[in-house]
Amino acid sequence: MSSAATQPSTRDQILDAAENLFATQGYAATTIKQVAEQVGIQGPAIYKHFDNKRALFEEVLERLFSPFTAMLTQRDLVDDQAGIVRQHLQNLNASRIVQLATLSGGEDLALLVERWYRPFFRQTRELLDSGQPGLSPVTVMAFHSMLLGYLTLAPLHRAIFDTDPLGDSAMQELLALEGGLAKLLASLSPA
């Protein structure tokens, strides 16, 4: 097998570099020049693959969030908290981008809300409207916030507890909490 067969395409390298930059410094602070430098190309070469930085950002979001969309068609997410956790663990940058977009607000947040989050939470909102026992907006928000916080605060917790919060044993323990999380969230639900 030739090395060219194993080398990601320039487009994929651009997406990888942009994803990492958007996840560490946000959309506004990321420049096309920085993305190009990460890939080892000149900035204008990116425009052969993407019309502009916004198009690049949207493609990064598509790549990160489409697996979550696929989950919506395959299972009941409210009953599959472990699946949600696993999907987040496979897409750590998704949590980081969401938190940075939330902090910066504006167009980045509006894009996430309209294109991704409203569809993700449509099923949950339908269950809320139907009066699903043990489910309230607060429990949904708490679970979502705990999960995103756990993932984005992993470097801080690694330093404090001298353990890898994203390592295999920590992940097994986190996934074992599924039932405990459901009970915790149910206890937070208004009576």
N, C-alpha and C positions, 0 to 999 in steps of 0.2 A: 504494500500500500504506500502510495507516495505521501510526502508531507503536505502537499497541497490539498489532499483529500481530508486531512485532519485539521487544517487551518480554517478557522471561521471566516466567513465572507467579510469584506470590508464593512458592509451594511450591519452585520451582526456585531462586529467589533465596535462600530459607532454606537449602536444601541446599548451594548454592555458598558462602554465608557460613560455615556450619557446617563444611564440608569444609576451608576455609582455616584456620579457627580450630583445629580438631582437628589439622591438619597442622603448625601452628606452635607450639601450646602444649599439645596433648594433650587427651584426653577430660576428665580430672578438673579441669583448670584452666579449661576452657571453660564459660561459663554461658549459660543461655538468654537472659539480658539482653544479653550481648555479641553473640550471634547476631542478636537483634532489632535492636540498634543498628546493626549492619552493614547490615541490610536497610532500616532506616528505619521500623520498626514497633514497637509496644509488645510486651513480652515475652509477655503472655497470648495474643496473636494467633497465636503459634507453635503453641499447643495446638489451634487449629482444624485444623492440618495433621498434627500428630504428638502422640501420647499423652503423651510425656515425652522427656527428653533421651536416654535409652537408645534409644528408638525412632528418634529423629533420627540418632543415631550409627550404628545398624544400617542405616538407609536410605542414609546416606553410604557405608558400607562396601559395600553392595549395588551402588550406582552405580559405585564405583571398581573393585570386583573382579569384577563379572559379565562384563566383556570378557575377563578372564583365563579364567574358566570356559568361555566360548564357545570360546576357543582350544583348550581341552582336547578338545572334541568335533570340532574341525576338523583337527587335525594332531598329529603326534608332537612334543611339546615338547622332548624330549631332542635331536632332530635339527634343531630350529628355534630355535637360540639367538638368531639375529638377530630373529626374530619376538617372542621374549620381551623382548629389549632394546627393540624398537620399542614394544611395548605398555607397558612401564614408562615410556618417554619420554612417552607420551601421558597417563600417569597419575602425574605426579611426586608428587602428594600421597599416593598409596598408599604409596610408600616411606617418606615422612616419618611417616605414621600408624603404619606397622608398626614403625619404629624407636622412636617415642615409646611405643607400647604395650608393646614388648619391654622398654624401660627401666623402665616403671612396673609391669609385671607385673599380677597380679590378674585381674579380670574382663575387662578390655580384651584382654589377651593370650590368655586362655582362649577368648574369642569368636573372635579371629582364627585361632587354632589349629584349633578344632573346626569352625567354619563355612567357613573359607576355605583355610587352609594344608594340612590333611590331604587334602582333595579335590584340591588342586593337585598335591600330591606323591604321590598314590596311584599314578599311572602310573610315576613315577620309582621308587617303592618296589617296584613289581612288577618293573621291570627290574633293580633291585638284587638282589632275591630270585632272579631267574633267572640271575644271574651275568653280566650284560652286561659284555663286556670294556671296560676303561678307565673304568668307572663305579663309584664308591664313594660312601658317604655323605659322605666328606670332599670329594670333587670337587664334589658337588652343593652342599654347604654353602659351599664356597669360591666357586663361581660366583655363587650367590645373594647371599652377603655382599659380593662385589666389586661386583655390580651395584647393590645397595641403597646401599652405601657411596659409590660413584661419584656416584649421583644426589643423595644427601643432603649430601654434602660439596662439591657444586658451588660454593656461595658461597665457601667457604674456598679452593678451588683457583682460582677466578676472581681472588681477591685476591692469591694467591701467584704465579700464573703470568701474570697480566694478559691472560688470554684467557677466552672464554666456553666452559666445558666442555659446555654444552648447546646451543651454536650449531651451525649447519648443518655447517660444516667439521669440527668436533670430533665431531659425530654420525656423519658419513661415516667418519671415521677409527676411531671406536669400533666401528661395524658391520663395518668391514674387518678388525677384530681377531678376528672370530668364529672363523676357523680357528686363529688363534694362541691364542685363549682355550681352544679345545678341546684343543690340544696341551699348553698349560700345565696345564690341569686333568688331562689324562691323565697327565702327568709327576708330578703330586701323588698320583696313585692308588697305593695300596700294590701291590707286585708280587705 
